[in-house]
């Protein structure tokens, strides 16, 4: 079972997959409009409510930042790659591939930005990568439920499959020869991001049609992966809005 905590993640879980929620726990001492809204959502969906004290909620969530509410739900099921390819939100496909992101805070932040920038879905590997857990859901502020996520066994084979579907691959790498804002994203494309510290694996890099970089004007060589992802995703979104 998954434990989801925080106002927005719990709301999104109730609204997007109510049948998977076993019960919602609410802090006895918190009574405000946001909590009352969650209580009302539970009653409408027929979800069991439990009222716990703060210490009981802390033990349940293993976190101090639970905001007075948590949901216990069945483990989320990941989408199939085909589902992501077929669910484009705009004229052109926009997918995200994460090549080994291991920090749940980074994954949560990327999911939140991907949702805001209009991505169709996110692809992560089964091994050497964080999955969607309570921390990811909390940082994503609801996007972990609304953003389709596929988990694949092999990133390079996945990129090959996407290429066969005429989807261009754009890798973000500090050694990239093109600046991220100098290519035209008005095409079916997938943005490929490496993990913390190591960046893109060599074989993954070789499977990218474009390698782009973000210019760094200070002394540090690169940005945090979630920040870099946001920079490029919103450039893509800006170009597509301008074209539309």
Secondary structure, 3 states (H helix, E strand, C coil): CEEEECHHHHHHHHHHCHHHEEEEEEECCCCCHHHHHHHHHHHHHCCEEEEECHHHHHHHHCCCCCCCEEEEECCCCCECHHHHHCCCCCCCCEEEEEECCCCHHHHHHHHHHHHHHCCCEEEEECCCCCCCCHHHHHHHCCHHHHCCEEEECCHHHHHHHHHHCCCEEEEECCCCCEECCCCCCCCCEEEEEEECCCECCHHHHHCCCEEEECCCCCCCCCCCHHHHHHHHHHHHHHHHHHHC
